[in-house]
């Protein structure tokens, strides 16, 4: 503190206060030399938090990352030294995902277009559902199908892995669901029936609430959501209340279910009896997409970038709970919704039925919203050809990523929250750097629209898919290859005629990323 007093006396110190993303102050007001930069601030934060292992942090002033000494920042931004400078510290992942730089392979196998795709929680397997009525499980090392799962009678629209990786559920255009054993490719029983129209979304009960995983919820065009028990092999609760189609569904970490609908509302349900807890209103048009601040840890359960495997459900549940509590912290679970009304809302449903922030800026419908794995950012993809970045805690606008010349269909985060991937109608994939707020990598390669992208939870692989005729092949030689299609775009913005026309030869590239799991990355 002698340094602080000395600097204060000479008038070369900056009065600062460190806060976490939720606004909680760390250590009170302090005087720091003007030559203090991010590295020195990291040392201060680790000391004040008494971290045994020194962790990396990023620092923000007015949503702008601090990359230079405080004095340089003050001079450049003409900030008065008479005011207390609020510096927000945000923890960073201790590993770093390297950006995509090449397409490693195109995977063939399905005889018609693929309408859904999902990486397993540990990132070791890739599953796809197709218009040929099959589900396929792929070996990502050999890039060949491990199993072809037959049983559906119509297009497979949705697939979802259980957080423990033991089960895969698929839903079809006919409204039935099938549960598969990923180790054998065999169905775990007869089709689960009850929905009257096609399936629009599937979400599993988090592993930290129940292990082994046995319950999941499905949403349907028929306006209902249903909770299923794979052990009982039946629907245990029907969630009825929406007046129009349910477009998206999430099973939250607090044990409640969120459903978004074309009736412009979001409903919150408890899961023991299926009672409606709360209704979130505010949108003026269809709710297209929902995202949870804890979504990454809910999806991956006990698995992380280290690839550790677990011997018992109890161990997995314990680790999953630890990861969830660490991710959530003392703040309530946050929910973001994107709509056809061009807006987004940030909610804290456990606290209030009223939205926390209305997030505006997009000029056309918001097709996809997604929280970063660390929960600090929200990204949104829109038909206005842009991707926007928002503060995940406050909902404040941070940056707009422009470069696409067509609607952006889907986005996906790297596991370390440092990179964002977007796929567009303009036939390109783009990787955006969150720190610099600039384009990191432009990935041409698709000959036509890129409908969907998915970054594996372990950060090592990316799958992208779109509509593209194989230019080098003749009409007789053309094969239908993996096509990953955004459910929101596919079902909401295509007519049946357009969908039928989409069943042609498609191209999907699987991009491999080699991760550097170093200790701390600058």
C-alpha positions in Angstrom: 0.0 0.0 0.0 3.1 2.2 0.3 3.2 2.3 -3.5 -0.5 3.5 -3.6 0.2 6.3 -1.2 3.3 7.4 -3.0 1.5 7.4 -6.3 -1.4 9.3 -4.8 0.9 11.9 -3.5 2.5 12.5 -6.9 -0.9 12.6 -8.6 0.0 9.7 -11.0 -2.4 7.1 -9.6 -5.8 6.1 -10.8 -8.7 5.5 -8.3 -10.2 2.2 -9.3 -12.7 -0.4 -8.2 -12.7 -4.0 -9.3 -16.0 -5.7 -9.8 -17.1 -9.1 -11.1 -19.6 -9.3 -14.0 -22.5 -9.3 -11.6 -21.3 -6.0 -10.1 -19.9 -7.3 -6.8 -16.9 -5.3 -5.6 -13.6 -6.9 -4.9 -11.3 -5.3 -2.3 -12.9 -1.9 -2.3 -11.5 1.3 -3.8 -7.8 1.3 -4.6 -5.2 3.6 -6.1 -3.2 2.0 -8.9 -0.2 3.4 -10.8 -0.9 4.5 -14.3 1.5 1.9 -15.7 -0.6 -1.0 -14.3 -1.9 -3.2 -17.2 -3.8 -6.5 -17.6 -0.9 -8.6 -16.3 -0.6 -6.6 -13.0 -4.4 -6.6 -12.6 -4.4 -10.4 -13.0 -1.9 -10.6 -10.1 -4.0 -8.3 -8.0 -7.3 -10.3 -8.6 -5.6 -13.7 -7.9 -4.2 -12.3 -4.7 -7.5 -10.8 -3.5 -9.4 -13.9 -4.4 -6.7 -16.1 -2.7 -6.6 -18.4 -5.7 -4.1 -21.2 -5.0 -3.7 -21.7 -8.8 -3.2 -18.5 -10.6 -6.0 -18.1 -13.1 -6.2 -15.9 -16.3 -8.6 -12.9 -16.3 -9.7 -10.4 -18.9 -10.6 -6.8 -17.8 -13.2 -4.5 -19.2 -14.0 -0.8 -18.9 -17.4 0.2 -20.3 -17.6 -3.1 -22.1 -14.2 -2.4 -23.8 -11.4 -4.8 -23.1 -8.4 -3.3 -21.4 -5.3 -4.2 -23.4 -3.0 -1.4 -22.5 -1.8 0.3 -19.2 -4.4 2.3 -17.4 -2.7 5.6 -18.2 -2.7 4.9 -21.9 -6.4 4.0 -21.7 -7.3 7.2 -19.9 -5.4 9.3 -22.3 -6.9 7.7 -25.4 -10.5 7.7 -24.2 -10.1 11.1 -22.4 -11.4 9.7 -19.1 -11.2 12.0 -16.1 -8.8 10.9 -13.3 -11.1 12.5 -10.7 -13.7 9.8 -11.1 -13.5 6.2 -9.8 -12.7 3.9 -12.7 -14.8 0.7 -12.6 -12.9 -2.3 -14.0 -14.8 -5.5 -14.5 -12.8 -8.7 -14.3 -13.9 -11.9 -16.1 -12.3 -15.3 -15.6 -11.0 -16.9 -18.8 -10.6 -20.6 -19.8 -7.3 -22.1 -18.8 -7.1 -23.8 -22.2 -7.2 -22.3 -25.6 -9.0 -23.5 -28.8 -7.1 -22.9 -31.9 -9.1 -21.5 -34.8 -10.4 -23.6 -37.7 -8.2 -23.3 -40.8 -9.1 -26.2 -43.1 -11.8 -28.6 -44.1 -10.5 -32.1 -43.2 -13.2 -34.2 -44.9 -16.7 -34.5 -46.4 -18.7 -37.4 -44.9 -21.0 -39.4 -47.1 -23.6 -42.0 -46.1 -27.2 -40.7 -45.9 -29.2 -41.2 -49.0 -31.1 -38.0 -48.4 -30.4 -34.7 -46.7 -29.5 -34.6 -43.0 -31.9 -32.5 -41.0 -30.3 -32.7 -37.6 -26.9 -33.2 -36.1 -25.3 -33.3 -32.6 -21.9 -34.1 -31.0 -21.9 -36.3 -28.0 -21.2 -34.6 -24.6 -17.6 -35.9 -24.6 -17.1 -34.9 -28.3 -16.1 -38.4 -29.3 -19.2 -39.2 -31.5 -21.3 -37.4 -34.0 -25.0 -38.3 -34.6 -27.1 -37.2 -37.6 -30.8 -37.5 -38.5 -31.8 -37.6 -42.1 -34.7 -37.3 -44.5 -33.9 -41.0 -45.4 -35.6 -41.7 -42.0 -32.4 -43.0 -40.4 -30.1 -41.9 -37.6 -26.4 -42.5 -38.1 -23.6 -42.5 -35.6 -20.2 -41.5 -37.0 -16.7 -42.5 -36.1 -14.9 -39.2 -36.1 -11.5 -40.8 -36.5 -12.2 -42.8 -39.6 -15.0 -40.4 -40.8 -17.3 -43.4 -41.5 -20.6 -44.4 -40.1 -20.5 -46.7 -37.1 -24.2 -47.5 -37.0 -27.2 -46.9 -39.2 -30.2 -46.8 -36.9 -33.5 -47.6 -38.5 -37.0 -47.4 -37.0 -38.5 -44.0 -38.0 -41.1 -43.9 -40.7 -40.5 -40.2 -41.7 -37.8 -37.5 -41.7 -35.7 -37.3 -38.5 -35.9 -33.7 -37.5 -34.3 -33.5 -34.0 -31.7 -35.5 -32.1 -30.3 -35.0 -28.6 -27.7 -36.7 -26.5 -28.2 -37.4 -22.8 -25.6 -35.4 -20.7 -24.0 -38.7 -19.6 -23.6 -39.8 -23.2 -25.5 -43.1 -22.6 -28.5 -42.3 -24.7 -29.5 -40.6 -27.9 -33.1 -39.6 -28.6 -34.4 -38.7 -32.1 -37.8 -37.1 -33.1 -39.4 -37.3 -36.5 -41.9 -35.5 -38.7 -44.5 -38.1 -37.8 -44.3 -37.0 -34.1 -42.8 -40.2 -32.7 -39.5 -40.4 -30.7 -37.0 -43.2 -30.5 -34.2 -43.8 -27.9 -31.0 -45.4 -29.1 -28.0 -47.1 -27.5 -25.0 -45.3 -29.0 -22.7 -48.3 -28.3 -24.8 -50.7 -30.4 -27.0 -48.5 -32.6 -30.0 -50.4 -31.4 -33.3 -48.9 -30.2 -34.0 -49.1 -26.5 -37.6 -49.9 -27.0 -40.6 -49.2 -29.2 -41.3 -45.7 -30.6 -42.6 -43.2 -28.0 -45.9 -41.8 -29.3 -48.2 -39.1 -28.2 -47.4 -36.0 -30.2 -49.9 -35.3 -33.0 -47.5 -33.3 -35.2 -43.7 -33.1 -35.9 -41.1 -32.7 -33.2 -39.4 -29.2 -33.0 -37.0 -29.7 -30.1 -35.6 -32.1 -27.5 -33.9 -31.4 -24.2 -32.6 -33.7 -21.5 -32.9 -33.4 -17.7 -29.4 -32.2 -16.5 -27.1 -34.8 -15.1 -26.6 -33.0 -11.8 -30.3 -33.4 -11.0 -30.7 -37.1 -11.9 -28.1 -39.7 -12.8 -28.2 -42.0 -14.6 -30.1 -39.8 -17.1 -33.6 -41.1 -17.8 -36.0 -38.1 -18.5 -36.2 -35.7 -21.4 -38.7 -33.2 -22.7 -39.9 -32.9 -26.3 -41.6 -30.0 -28.0 -44.0 -30.2 -30.9 -45.8 -28.3 -33.6 -49.0 -29.6 -31.9 -48.6 -27.0 -29.1 -47.6 -29.4 -26.4 -44.4 -30.4 -24.6 -44.1 -33.9 -23.1 -41.8 -35.3 -20.5 -40.7 -38.9 -21.1 -39.1 -41.5 -18.9 -36.9 -43.9 -20.9 -36.9 -46.5 -18.1 -40.7 -46.6 -18.0 -40.8 -46.1 -21.8 -43.7 -43.7 -21.7 -44.8 -40.1 -21.4 -45.1 -39.2 -17.7 -46.3 -35.6 -18.0 -47.9 -33.5 -20.8 -47.2 -29.8 -20.6 -50.3 -28.2 -22.2 -51.0 -24.5 -22.3 -49.6 -22.9 -25.4 -52.1 -21.9 -28.0 -49.8 -22.3 -31.0 -46.8 -24.4 -31.9 -44.0 -24.9 -29.4 -40.8 -23.9 -31.3 -38.1 -24.5 -28.7 -37.6 -26.1 -25.3 -34.9 -26.1 -22.6 -34.6 -28.1 -19.4 -32.9 -25.6 -16.9 -30.4 -26.4 -14.3 -32.8 -25.3 -11.5 -35.0 -28.2 -12.5 -37.6 -26.2 -14.5 -38.5 -26.4 -18.2 -38.8 -23.4 -20.5 -40.9 -23.6 -23.7 -41.0 -20.9 -26.4 -43.9 -20.7 -28.8 -45.5 -19.1 -31.8 -48.1 -17.6 -29.4 -45.3 -15.1 -28.4 -44.9 -16.4 -24.9 -42.4 -18.4 -22.9 -43.8 -20.7 -20.2 -41.9 -22.0 -17.2 -43.0 -25.5 -15.9 -42.1 -27.5 -12.8 -41.3 -31.1 -13.6 -42.8 -33.2 -10.8 -46.4 -32.6 -11.7 -46.1 -30.4 -14.8 -47.6 -27.3 -13.3 -47.2 -23.9 -14.9 -45.0 -21.8 -12.7 -44.6 -18.6 -14.7 -45.4 -17.0 -18.0 -42.9 -14.7 -19.6 -44.6 -12.1 -21.9 -43.2 -9.3 -24.0 -42.4 -10.5 -27.5 -44.6 -9.2 -30.3 -44.1 -12.2 -32.6 -43.0 -15.8 -32.6 -40.3 -16.9 -30.1 -37.7 -18.6 -32.3 -34.9 -19.5 -30.0 -34.0 -19.9 -26.3 -30.6 -20.0 -24.6 -29.6 -20.6 -21.0 -26.5 -19.1 -19.3 -25.6 -22.5 -18.0 -26.3 -24.3 -21.3 -22.7 -25.6 -21.9 -22.4 -27.4 -18.5 -26.0 -28.7 -18.9 -25.1 -30.2 -22.2 -21.8 -31.7 -21.2 -22.6 -32.8 -17.7 -19.5 -34.1 -16.0 -17.3 -34.0 -19.2 -14.8 -31.2 -19.8 -11.9 -30.5 -22.1 -9.6 -33.0 -20.3 -11.5 -35.9 -21.7 -11.8 -37.6 -18.3 -14.2 -40.6 -18.2 -16.3 -41.7 -15.1 -17.0 -45.2 -13.7 -20.3 -44.6 -12.0 -23.5 -42.4 -12.4 -23.0 -41.2 -8.8 -19.5 -39.9 -9.6 -20.8 -38.2 -12.8 -23.7 -36.6 -10.9 -21.3 -35.2 -8.3 -18.9 -33.8 -10.8 -21.8 -32.4 -12.9 -23.2 -30.6 -9.8 -19.8 -29.1 -9.0 -19.4 -27.8 -12.6 -22.9 -26.4 -12.5 -22.5 -24.6 -9.2 -19.2 -23.2 -10.3 -20.7 -22.0 -13.6 -23.8 -20.5 -12.0 -22.1 -18.9 -9.0 -24.3 -16.8 -6.8 -26.3 -15.3 -9.7 -29.6 -16.7 -10.9 -29.8 -18.8 -14.1 -30.4 -16.4 -17.0 -32.5 -17.0 -20.1 -32.3 -15.2 -23.5 -35.1 -15.4 -26.1 -34.9 -14.4 -29.8 -38.0 -13.5 -31.8 -39.4 -12.7 -35.2 -40.1 -9.2 -33.8 -36.4 -8.4 -34.3 -35.7 -8.2 -30.5 -34.3 -10.3 -27.7 -35.1 -10.4 -24.1 -32.8 -11.2 -21.1 -34.7 -12.9 -18.3 -34.1 -14.1 -14.8 -37.1 -16.3 -14.4 -36.4 -17.4 -10.9 -36.4 -13.8 -9.8 -39.2 -12.1 -11.9 -41.7 -12.7 -14.6 -40.6 -9.4 -16.2 -37.7 -9.2 -18.5 -34.5 -7.8 -17.2 -33.4 -6.1 -20.5 -34.9 -5.6 -23.9 -32.1 -6.1 -26.4 -32.7 -4.2 -29.7 -30.5 -3.6 -32.7 -31.3 -6.3 -35.3 -33.1 -5.1 -38.4 -34.7 -8.5 -39.2 -35.8 -11.6 -37.3 -33.5 -13.2 -34.8 -33.1 -16.8 -35.8 -30.6 -18.1 -33.2 -29.4 -17.0 -29.8 -26.6 -18.7 -27.8 -24.8 -18.1 -24.5 -21.0 -18.5 -24.5 -19.8 -21.5 -22.4 -18.6 -19.2 -19.6 -22.0 -17.4 -19.6 -20.4 -14.0 -20.0 -21.6 -13.3 -23.6 -24.7 -13.8 -25.7 -24.4 -14.1 -29.5 -27.3 -13.6 -31.8 -27.7 -14.5 -35.5 -30.2 -12.7 -37.7 -31.6 -12.5 -41.2 -30.2 -8.9 -41.3 -26.8 -10.6 -42.3 -25.2 -9.8 -39.0 -24.0 -11.5 -35.8 -24.3 -9.4 -32.6 -22.5 -9.8 -29.3 -24.1 -8.8 -26.0 -23.0 -8.7 -22.4 -24.4 -12.0 -20.9 -25.1 -10.4 -17.4 -26.5 -7.0 -18.3 -27.7 -7.5 -21.9 -25.8 -4.5 -23.1 -24.8 -4.4 -26.7 -21.1 -5.0 -27.2 -20.3 -5.4 -30.9 -21.7 -6.2 -34.3 -19.9 -8.7 -36.5 -20.4 -7.8 -40.1 -19.0 -9.6 -43.1 -21.7 -12.0 -44.2 -23.6 -10.9 -47.3 -26.6 -13.2 -46.6 -28.8 -14.1 -43.7 -26.9 -15.8 -40.8 -28.6 -19.1 -39.9 -26.7 -20.4 -37.0 -23.8 -19.8 -34.6 -21.7 -21.9 -32.3 -19.1 -21.1 -29.6 -15.7 -22.6 -29.0 -15.3 -24.3 -25.6 -13.1 -21.6 -24.3 -15.5 -18.8 -25.2 -12.9 -17.0 -27.2 -14.1 -17.8 -30.7 -17.5 -17.7 -32.4 -18.5 -19.5 -35.6 -21.3 -18.4 -37.9 -22.8 -20.1 -41.0 -24.7 -18.1 -43.6 -26.8 -18.2 -46.7 -23.8 -16.6 -48.5 -22.1 -20.1 -48.5 -19.3 -19.1 -46.0 -18.3 -20.0 -42.4 -16.7 -17.2 -40.5 -14.8 -17.4 -37.2 -14.9 -14.2 -35.0 -12.4 -13.3 -32.3 -14.2 -12.1 -29.2 -11.3 -10.2 -27.8 -10.6 -8.1 -30.9 -14.2 -8.1 -32.1 -12.9 -8.8 -35.6 -13.0 -11.6 -38.2 -10.4 -14.2 -37.3 -10.9 -16.6 -40.2 -13.0 -16.7 -43.4 -13.8 -20.3 -44.4 -15.2 -20.6 -48.0 -15.7 -24.0 -49.3 -19.4 -24.6 -49.4 -20.8 -24.0 -52.9 -24.2 -22.9 -51.5 -26.0 -21.9 -48.2 -24.5 -23.0 -44.9 -27.6 -23.8 -42.8 -26.0 -25.0 -39.6 -22.8 -25.3 -37.6 -21.9 -27.1 -34.4 -18.7 -26.9 -32.3 -18.0 -30.1 -30.4 -18.2 -29.6 -26.6 -14.5 -30.6 -26.2 -13.6 -27.9 -28.7 -11.7 -30.2 -31.1 -14.1 -30.4 -34.0 -16.6 -28.4 -35.9 -19.3 -29.7 -38.3 -20.9 -27.5 -40.9 -23.6 -28.2 -43.4 -25.3 -26.6 -46.3 -27.0 -27.0 -49.7 -24.4 -27.5 -52.4 -24.3 -29.4 -55.6 -21.1 -31.4 -56.2 -19.6 -29.6 -59.1 -17.2 -32.3 -60.0 -19.8 -35.1 -60.3 -22.3 -36.0 -62.9 -26.0 -36.2 -62.1 -25.8 -40.0 -61.9 -22.9 -39.8 -59.5 -24.3 -37.2 -57.1 -24.6 -38.5 -53.5 -26.6 -37.1 -50.7 -24.2 -36.1 -48.0 -24.4 -34.8 -44.5 -26.5 -31.6 -44.3 -27.0 -29.9 -41.0 -30.1 -27.7 -41.1 -31.1 -25.2 -38.5 -34.5 -26.4 -37.2 -35.8 -22.9 -36.7 -35.0 -21.9 -40.3 -36.0 -25.2 -41.8 -39.4 -25.5 -40.3 -40.4 -21.9 -39.9 -39.2 -20.3 -43.2 -39.6 -23.1 -45.7 -42.8 -24.4 -47.2 -43.3 -28.1 -47.7 -42.6 -27.6 -51.4 -39.4 -25.9 -50.7 -38.4 -28.7 -48.2 -39.1 -31.3 -50.8 -36.9 -29.4 -53.3 -34.2 -29.3 -50.7 -33.8 -33.1 -50.8 -31.0 -33.0 -53.3 -27.2 -33.5 -53.1 -25.7 -31.7 -50.2 -22.2 -31.1 -48.9 -21.0 -31.1 -45.4 -17.4 -30.4 -44.2 -16.1 -31.5 -40.9 -13.4 -29.1 -39.7 -10.9 -30.3 -37.2 -9.4 -27.9 -34.7 -6.3 -28.9 -32.8 -6.5 -27.6 -29.3 -3.6 -26.4 -27.1 -4.4 -27.4 -23.6 -1.6 -25.3 -22.1 -1.6 -24.1 -18.6 -2.5 -20.4 -19.0 -2.7 -18.7 -22.3 -2.0 -15.0 -22.8 
